[in-house]
Amino acid sequence: MIEVLVFVFFLIIFACLFIYALPAILTIGPVPTPRRVAKRILSEAQLKPTDVFYDLGAGDGRLLIEAVENYHCKAVGYELMMPVYLIARLKIFLSGQSQNIRLYFRDFYAQDLSKADVIFCYLIPNAMKILEKKFKEKPPRSGTRIISYTFPIKGWKPRKIIRVDRKSYPVFIYRVD
């Protein structure tokens, strides 16, 4: 009887993980920002302790943790892939920075981004199009810094474009006027 219960338990866990991972299987799964690029991005963001850093599609939470640990700001992240979200929650807990980081299992397109001082995104082109539309409908407040790794925001002129090294993709840095 115990064996049957254990089997059913693991079957349910596997089914849940498969259902939550299905979007990643069918599209592009999470691709973490390389650490050397993340460090440079956060440096270019010019974060201050009074800033709030948003990571749209926060993945494993590495930028959230690094922003809080190195720049002593507050951080907010959104992630929609359950296994990745759970890993990020664990990493945030283990970092000891839970009090300064809010990670939500929510669609960031439907969220209010008006409290952000810095918004970071590493999104595929289709996701960037939706974000462009969101910014057009409700622009971020004046002074907000937006940093996009790899893909630009169409129709926006970046203040700066950097490459960390020859292997990395471009980093587009914008400032809302």
Backbone hydrogen bonds, N-H to C=O, Kabsch-Sander energy under -0.5 kcal/mol:
donor,donor_aa,acceptor,acceptor_aa,energy
5,L,1,M,-2.1
6,V,2,I,-2.7
7,F,3,E,-2.5
8,V,4,V,-2.7
9,F,5,L,-2.7
10,F,6,V,-2.5
11,L,7,F,-2.2
12,I,8,V,-2.4
13,I,9,F,-2.3
14,F,10,F,-2.7
15,A,11,L,-2.4
16,C,12,I,-2.5
17,L,13,I,-2.6
18,F,14,F,-2.6
19,I,15,A,-2.5
20,Y,16,C,-2.5
21,A,17,L,-2.1
22,L,18,F,-1.2
24,A,21,A,-0.6
25,I,21,A,-1.9
26,L,22,L,-2.6
27,T,23,P,-2.0
29,G,27,T,-0.5
38,A,34,P,-2.8
39,K,35,R,-2.5
40,R,36,R,-1.4
41,I,37,V,-2.9
42,L,38,A,-2.5
43,S,39,K,-1.8
44,E,40,R,-2.8
45,A,41,I,-1.6
46,Q,43,S,-1.1
47,L,42,L,-0.8
51,D,48,K,-2.2
53,F,74,K,-2.6
54,Y,118,V,-3.2
55,D,76,V,-2.4
56,L,54,Y,-0.5
56,L,120,F,-2.6
57,G,55,D,-0.8
57,G,78,Y,-1.6
58,A,55,D,-0.5
58,A,78,Y,-2.7
61,G,58,A,-2.3
65,I,61,G,-2.5
66,E,62,R,-2.4
67,A,63,L,-2.5
68,V,64,L,-2.0
69,E,65,I,-2.9
70,N,66,E,-2.6
71,Y,67,A,-1.9
72,H,68,V,-1.3
73,C,67,A,-0.8
74,K,51,D,-2.2
75,A,100,N,-2.4
76,V,53,F,-3.0
77,G,102,R,-2.9
78,Y,55,D,-1.9
79,E,104,Y,-2.3
82,M,80,L,-0.8
85,Y,81,M,-3.0
86,L,82,M,-2.7
87,I,83,P,-1.9
88,A,84,V,-2.5
89,R,85,Y,-2.7
90,L,86,L,-2.1
91,K,87,I,-2.7
92,I,88,A,-2.8
93,F,89,R,-2.4
94,L,90,L,-2.8
95,S,91,K,-1.7
96,G,92,I,-0.7
96,G,93,F,-1.2
97,Q,92,I,-1.2
100,N,97,Q,-1.9
101,I,97,Q,-0.7
101,I,98,S,-0.6
102,R,75,A,-2.6
103,L,101,I,-0.5
104,Y,77,G,-2.7
106,R,104,Y,-1.4
108,F,106,R,-0.7
110,A,107,D,-1.3
111,Q,108,F,-1.5
113,L,111,Q,-0.6
116,A,113,L,-1.7
117,D,52,V,-2.7
118,V,52,V,-1.8
119,I,145,R,-2.8
120,F,54,Y,-3.0
121,C,147,I,-2.4
122,Y,56,L,-0.7
128,M,124,I,-2.2
129,K,125,P,-2.0
130,I,126,N,-1.5
131,L,127,A,-2.2
132,E,128,M,-2.8
133,K,129,K,-2.0
134,K,130,I,-2.3
135,F,131,L,-2.8
136,K,132,E,-1.9
137,E,133,K,-2.4
138,K,134,K,-2.8
143,G,176,V,-3.5
144,T,141,R,-1.9
145,R,117,D,-2.9
146,I,174,Y,-1.8
147,I,119,I,-3.1
148,S,172,F,-2.6
149,Y,121,C,-2.4
150,T,148,S,-0.5
150,T,170,P,-3.3
151,F,149,Y,-1.3
154,K,152,P,-0.8
156,W,153,I,-2.1
159,R,173,I,-2.6
160,K,173,I,-1.5
162,I,171,V,-2.1
168,S,165,D,-0.8
171,V,162,I,-2.7
172,F,148,S,-3.2
172,F,170,P,-0.5
173,I,160,K,-2.8
173,I,171,V,-0.5
174,Y,146,I,-3.2
174,Y,172,F,-0.5
176,V,144,T,-2.7
